[in-house]
Amino acid sequence: MFTTRPELAGTFGMVASTHWLASAAGMATLEAGGNAFDAAVAAGLTLQVVEPHLNGPGGEVPILFARSPRAASGAGVPVVLSGQGVAPAGATIDAFGSLGLDLIPGTGLLAATVPGALGAWLTLLRDHGTLPLDAVLRFAIEYAEHGHPVHPRVAATVASVSEHFRTHWPTSAATWLAPDGAPPTAGRLFRNPVLASTYRRLLDAARGPSREAQIDAALASWYTGFVAEAIDEFSRVPVMDDSGRAHRGLLTGEDLASWAPRYEPPVTLDWQGWTLAKAGPWSQGPALLQALAMLDGHPAAGAGAGYASGTADADLVHVSAEAVKLAMADREAWYGDTAEAPVDDLLSTSYTEQRRALISDRASTELRPGSPGGRPPRLPAFVTDAAAGVRVDRGTIAGVGEPTVDTRGTTRGDTCHVDVVDRWGNLVSATPSGGWLQSSPVIPSLGFALGTRAQMFWLEPGLPNSLQPGKRPRTTLTPSLALRGGVPTLAFGTPGGDQQEQWQLCFWLAHVLGGLDLQAAIDAPAWHTTSFPSSFYPREMSPGELVVESRLGDDTIAELRRRGHAVTVSDPWSLGRLSAVSVDPETGILRAGANPRGMQGYAVGR
């Protein structure tokens, strides 16, 4: 079948990400003698500069990795490194109630959690990399200091919020707009010298008798030094957010000082000879596992089903969308950063069979959480009200699966992704996000904005995802790592907010069921449903909606409509921005593919 690019193959190393400059930085790091962890950090830090509308130093990152099967310790065992920051000590439901808010705003300072991205990247480098900090940070510094060609999506995002910057966020206007108020011009060099200075101050702080001690010193300068001090001071000043009012932030230097990224075991599912690993229920990762468990054994998802022509048929699209609806309903009722999340019950055979039985030949428009372990579900009152309402207009579907950004900076959510495999078989999959240039005002002494991930909490007590100090919001960020025969083989992921699991499901079905190679599976037509509450402010939903790329074909689209789906036909190359890398443990051949949508993602390797 036709593919937009070749599936890359080699034996030295592969890097795939959502921006060619990040992929090149990762590959240059491998060529300089680094391993997959060094390369992932170099690529991740570069993404903070070249995709600032999708991630930044004030954001977060979950990282899934597995050390080479030949490693001296931790060989072949998938591990999650959580770089998702927590809610500040002052972020209580009562505090927001006193402000008259029933949802946490999606912009401004109130929604800030502890910035976790830098801490996670440097922790990965310290514990599993081999190179010093300057060797992996030099690319981000170069592009911030000397400039990088602005991608059209970055220019468009800045343009959409330029009036808001000029009127309400002058520090952002000073960073992102020219003296005459004009946004950056696509393709022209853009510099952020203040951000470059922040990175250089990290390097200046990286002193010590060993590589590890130097990285620890840099971490300290971030979480207890000049960065924490600047964040604490800036958060005390009220700024306008999308509630229509100005609020000061809740994040303090003490919140940063008391936080550190942590290693955790993943949640896994065995599926037709594979084992798929995801982050726990503080992410939406288990939803992909639930959907796959429901599909396993379903006639529409048998070996090779639906991909005779390289494109999924109506049966497979229908059944997968219905499985996702059920999984996402469970996400709303049961997922959160709590030890009581019933993951084992949600993935049990008996519960999966109950859920699979709910999938009929007709599209459901209901939000139907289940009762794992016999416990009755409880949805947030806000979700119950929304589910009983009419279809919500979600705005124009962006042409490349990017977030819709309104004039106040409200973003429906998107991010970046990077995957790396090296010649030793180390695998890394990471999905950095948050700290978007449009999320909150630039901190003038640092050159970056804080994130707004706390908007995903509920302000209703007693729910798994209720706001609580020191708790992680139930995030949408969700990298993937798969083992075959118990050996780490495949790393993949995508940006896309609530759609991340769904577009990864499309890739998985095309690759594993359809037998398509990595690039062909990425290129295959994609789809997703919006028939569940958005994780982003203002938490809308569109009951029964199914968004499909037009390349699915008129006959398939007509059949989906006949089955009751409210089908929205998107552009032929518009949904998902996947990347993937793999290693064949028998031959040592490495492979990679990257998304052509948006004309920005790239895989490199040899």
Rosetta blueprint (number, residue, H / E / L):
1 M L
2 F L
3 T L
4 T L
5 R L
6 P L
7 E L
8 L E
9 A E
10 G E
11 T L
12 F L
13 G E
14 M E
15 V E
16 A E
17 S E
18 T L
19 H L
20 W H
21 L H
22 A H
23 S H
24 A H
25 A H
26 G H
27 M H
28 A H
29 T H
30 L H
31 E H
32 A L
33 G L
34 G L
35 N L
36 A H
37 F H
38 D H
39 A H
40 A H
41 V H
42 A H
43 A H
44 G H
45 L H
46 T H
47 L H
48 Q H
49 V H
50 V H
51 E L
52 P L
53 H L
54 L L
55 N E
56 G L
57 P L
58 G L
59 G L
60 E E
61 V E
62 P E
63 I E
64 L E
65 F E
66 A E
67 R E
68 S L
69 P L
70 R L
71 A L
72 A L
73 S L
74 G L
75 A E
76 G L
77 V L
78 P E
79 V E
80 V E
81 L E
82 S E
83 G E
84 Q L
85 G L
86 V L
87 A L
88 P L
89 A L
90 G L
91 A L
92 T L
93 I H
94 D H
95 A H
96 F H
97 G H
98 S L
99 L L
100 G L
101 L L
102 D L
103 L L
104 I L
105 P L
106 G L
107 T L
108 G L
109 L L
110 L L
111 A L
112 A L
113 T L
114 V L
115 P L
116 G L
117 A H
118 L H
119 G H
120 A H
121 W H
122 L H
123 T H
124 L H
125 L H
126 R H
127 D H
128 H H
129 G L
130 T L
131 L L
132 P L
133 L H
134 D H
135 A H
136 V H
137 L H
138 R H
139 F H
140 A H
141 I H
142 E H
143 Y H
144 A H
145 E H
146 H L
147 G L
148 H E
149 P E
150 V L
151 H L
152 P H
153 R H
154 V H
155 A H
156 A H
157 T H
158 V H
159 A H
160 S H
161 V H
162 S H
163 E H
164 H H
165 F H
166 R H
167 T H
168 H L
169 W L
170 P H
171 T H
172 S H
173 A H
174 A H
175 T H
176 W H
177 L L
178 A L
179 P L
180 D L
181 G L
182 A L
183 P L
184 P L
185 T L
186 A L
187 G L
188 R L
189 L E
190 F E
191 R L
192 N L
193 P H
194 V H
195 L H
196 A H
197 S H
198 T H
199 Y H
200 R H
201 R H
202 L H
203 L H
204 D H
205 A H
206 A L
207 R L
208 G L
209 P L
210 S L
211 R H
212 E H
213 A H
214 Q H
215 I H
216 D H
217 A H
218 A H
219 L H
220 A H
221 S H
222 W H
223 Y H
224 T L
225 G L
226 F H
227 V H
228 A H
229 E H
230 A H
231 I H
232 D H
233 E H
234 F H
235 S H
236 R L
237 V L
238 P L
239 V E
240 M E
241 D L
242 D L
243 S L
244 G L
245 R L
246 A E
247 H E
248 R L
249 G L
250 L L
251 L L
252 T L
253 G H
254 E H
255 D H
256 L H
257 A H
258 S L
259 W L
260 A L
261 P L
262 R E
263 Y E
264 E E
265 P L
266 P L
267 V E
268 T E
269 L E
270 D E
271 W E
272 Q L
273 G L
274 W E
275 T E
276 L E
277 A E
278 K E
279 A L
280 G L
281 P L
282 W L
283 S L
284 Q L
285 G H
286 P H
287 A H
288 L H
289 L H
290 Q H
291 A H
292 L H
293 A H
294 M H
295 L H
296 D L
297 G L
298 H L
299 P H
300 A H
301 A H
302 G L
303 A L
304 G L
305 A L
306 G L
307 Y L
308 A L
309 S L
310 G L
311 T L
312 A L
313 D L
314 A H
315 D H
316 L H
317 V H
318 H H
319 V H
320 S H
321 A H
322 E H
323 A H
324 V H
325 K H
326 L H
327 A H
328 M H
329 A H
330 D H
331 R H
332 E H
333 A H
334 W H
335 Y L
336 G L
337 D L
338 T L
339 A L
340 E L
341 A L
342 P L
343 V H
344 D H
345 D H
346 L H
347 L L
348 S L
349 T H
350 S H
351 Y H
352 T H
353 E H
354 Q H
355 R H
356 R H
357 A L
358 L L
359 I L
360 S L
361 D L
362 R L
363 A L
364 S L
365 T L
366 E L
367 L L
368 R L
369 P L
370 G L
371 S L
372 P H
373 G H
374 G H
375 R L
376 P L
377 P L
378 R L
379 L L
380 P L
381 A H
382 F H
383 V H
384 T H
385 D H
386 A H
387 A H
388 A L
389 G L
390 V L
391 R L
392 V L
393 D L
394 R L
395 G L
396 T L
397 I L
398 A L
399 G L
400 V L
401 G L
402 E L
403 P L
404 T L
405 V E
406 D L
407 T L
408 R L
409 G L
410 T L
411 T E
412 R L
413 G L
414 D L
415 T L
416 C L
417 H L
418 V E
419 D E
420 V E
421 V E
422 D E
423 R L
424 W L
425 G L
426 N L
427 L E
428 V E
429 S E
430 A E
431 T L
432 P L
433 S E
434 G E
435 G L
436 W L
437 L L
438 Q L
439 S L
440 S L
441 P L
442 V E
443 I E
444 P L
445 S L
446 L L
447 G L
448 F E
449 A E
450 L L
451 G L
452 T L
453 R H
454 A H
455 Q H
456 M H
457 F L
458 W E
459 L L
460 E L
461 P L
462 G L
463 L L
464 P L
465 N L
466 S E
467 L L
468 Q L
469 P L
470 G L
471 K L
472 R L
473 P L
474 R L
475 T L
476 T L
477 L L
478 T L
479 P L
480 S E
481 L E
482 A E
483 L E
484 R E
485 G L
486 G L
487 V E
488 P E
489 T E
490 L E
491 A E
492 F E
493 G E
494 T L
495 P L
496 G L
497 G H
498 D H
499 Q H
500 Q H
501 E H
502 Q H
503 W H
504 Q H
505 L H
506 C H
507 F H
508 W H
509 L H
510 A H
511 H H
512 V H
513 L H
514 G L
515 G L
516 L L
517 D L
518 L H
519 Q H
520 A H
521 A H
522 I H
523 D H
524 A L
525 P L
526 A L
527 W E
528 H E
529 T E
530 T L
531 S L
532 F L
533 P L
534 S L
535 S L
536 F L
537 Y L
538 P L
539 R L
540 E L
541 M L
542 S L
543 P L
544 G L
545 E E
546 L E
547 V E
548 V E
549 E E
550 S H
551 R H
552 L H
553 G L
554 D H
555 D H
556 T H
557 I H
558 A H
559 E H
560 L H
561 R H
562 R H
563 R L
564 G L
565 H L
566 A E
567 V E
568 T E
569 V E
570 S E
571 D L
572 P L
573 W L
574 S L
575 L L
576 G L
577 R L
578 L L
579 S E
580 A E
581 V E
582 S E
583 V E
584 D L
585 P L
586 E L
587 T L
588 G L
589 I L
590 L E
591 R E
592 A E
593 G E
594 A E
595 N L
596 P L
597 R L
598 G L
599 M L
600 Q L
601 G L
602 Y E
603 A E
604 V E
605 G E
606 R L
